[in-house]
Amino acid sequence: MPINIPLALWIVGSGDETSQSMADFSKTMTLNMFPTVLFIFVVWLAFRAGWALIPCILVGYGAWGVAMLILTALRQHLGW
């Protein structure tokens, strides 16, 4: 059940309730989900490979960071 997403929308919407700003915020949240899903997938693969907890988390954050860098570069290049 998505609890954090409506909470974030509520907090942002309480300060600036224009449709465009809320649409931009929702788009940003949607795009930023991809690195998070990649984090979960990489951690799952690392656990399946028999890794311990800390290395799994570290490699997950590494994949997340690389994905965020790529996403940020794409957004700047494409003008999103």
C-alpha positions in Angstrom: 0.0 0.0 0.0 1.6 3.3 -1.0 1.6 5.5 2.1 4.6 7.7 1.5 3.5 8.8 -2.0 0.2 10.4 -1.0 2.0 11.9 2.1 4.6 13.5 -0.2 1.9 14.8 -2.6 0.0 16.2 0.4 3.1 18.0 1.8 4.1 19.5 -1.6 0.5 20.3 -2.5 -0.1 22.2 0.8 2.6 24.7 -0.2 2.0 25.1 -3.9 -1.3 23.8 -5.2 -1.0 24.6 -8.9 -1.7 21.7 -11.3 1.5 22.2 -13.2 3.7 22.0 -10.1 1.9 18.9 -8.9 2.3 17.3 -12.3 6.0 18.1 -12.4 6.4 16.7 -8.9 4.5 13.5 -9.8 6.6 13.1 -13.0 9.8 13.4 -10.9 8.6 10.8 -8.4 7.7 8.5 -11.3 11.1 8.7 -12.9 12.9 8.3 -9.7 11.2 5.0 -9.0 13.3 3.3 -11.6 16.6 3.5 -9.6 14.7 2.4 -6.5 13.4 -0.7 -8.2 16.9 -1.4 -9.5 18.2 -1.1 -5.9 15.7 -3.8 -4.8 16.4 -6.0 -7.7 20.2 -5.9 -7.2 19.9 -6.5 -3.5 17.7 -9.5 -4.2 20.2 -10.9 -6.7 23.0 -10.4 -4.2 21.1 -12.3 -1.5 20.4 -15.1 -4.0 24.1 -15.3 -4.7 24.7 -15.9 -1.0 26.1 -12.5 0.0 25.9 -11.1 3.5 23.6 -8.1 4.4 26.1 -5.2 4.3 27.6 -6.1 0.9 24.1 -6.6 -0.5 23.1 -3.1 0.7 26.3 -1.5 -0.5 26.1 -3.0 -4.0 22.4 -2.0 -4.1 23.3 1.6 -3.3 26.0 1.5 -5.9 23.5 0.4 -8.5 21.0 3.0 -7.3 23.7 5.8 -7.5 24.7 4.9 -11.0 21.1 4.7 -12.1 20.4 8.2 -10.6 23.5 9.6 -12.4 22.3 8.2 -15.7 18.7 9.4 -15.1 19.9 12.9 -14.1 22.1 13.0 -17.3 19.2 11.9 -19.4 16.9 14.4 -17.9 19.4 17.2 -18.5 20.1 16.1 -22.1 16.5 15.6 -23.0 15.3 18.7 -21.1 12.8 16.9 -18.9 
